[in-house]
Amino acid sequence: MKWLRAMSPDAKDAEPRGSFHMDNIFMGRGSDRLTTAWVPFEDVPIDLGGLVALQGSSSLPGFKRLRETYGSIDVDRCDIKGAGPGGDPLALASLDPAARWVTGDFNAGDVVLFTMHTLHGGIRNETAQQLRLSADLRFQPARERRDERWIGHPPLMHERSRGLSLHKQPPLTCPFPAPSTPSVI
């Protein structure tokens, strides 16, 4: 699975205007060992809008409830009224005292690896006119179950966005009440 990302200075889905998220909610029907690789195609200083991740969010005890609630949903089966558990980085980091937000200047070809339960997001591109070019790549053991939405030519992708349904039954119930505005769960 691969996505090319071109983040313009006016992108609406970058932090702090967007929301941090875990990839599992978008592609959690396959292997539990899916790994994301974020790769910039050019040098990405902070003002060009790189990646930020909450170190420890995939494993620290303070994030257990967040991983078991928000991190276990499927956006195509549960309308969560937004993509993430909240946009307040301080509130999210306060869930565990060992957690810390990490980012930096990236060089072309750097590779950042993280799990499907790592809270992360894109930093807003603060340049006047430059696009930030990067790719999101997903890897998993070849013999493990694959998320059917992201396989094939062309892949099905998210059912809601394409007006399709893979399921004859009604959508699944969310494992928790969906907030009307993003907040820390």
C-alpha positions, 0 to 999 in steps of 0.5 A: 500500500502506498500513497504519494502526499503533496502538502501545499501551504493551504492544506486543510488536513495538517496540524494544528487544523486537522487531528492526530490519528492512528492508521489502524482506524483506516486499515485495521482489517488485515495483519496486526503487524502492518507497519507504516514507513513515511519517506520524504522525497525532498529535504523537509525542514519543519516549516515545510510541514513534516511528520510529528509522532507521539512517541510511546503512544503505541505501547505506553500504559497511559494510552491503553484505553485510547488504543482499545477504543479509538484505535480499534474502530474502523472508519468505514463501519463507525462514523466517529465525526472526525479522524482523530482523538483530538487535536490538543497535543498537550492533552494527548501527551498528558495521557502518559508521563513518558510520552513525548512528541517527536519531529524534526528536519528531515532529509530526502530519503529518510525513513520513519517507521511506526506502528498502526497504533502510533498517534501522528499527523502532518505539520502544517506547511508554513512556506509561501508556495512550496509543496512538501512531497512524501510517501506513506508506505505500508508493509506487512508479512506476506502470508498474513491477512490483508485489508481488502480495501487496499488490494487490487487494481484499482483498490476499493479504498474506503467504502463511504468515500466511494458510496460502496459497501462490502457488507450485507449487514448494517454498519457495526456499532462503535465501541464507544459513543462517537464524539460530536467534536474531536476530544481525548477519549 
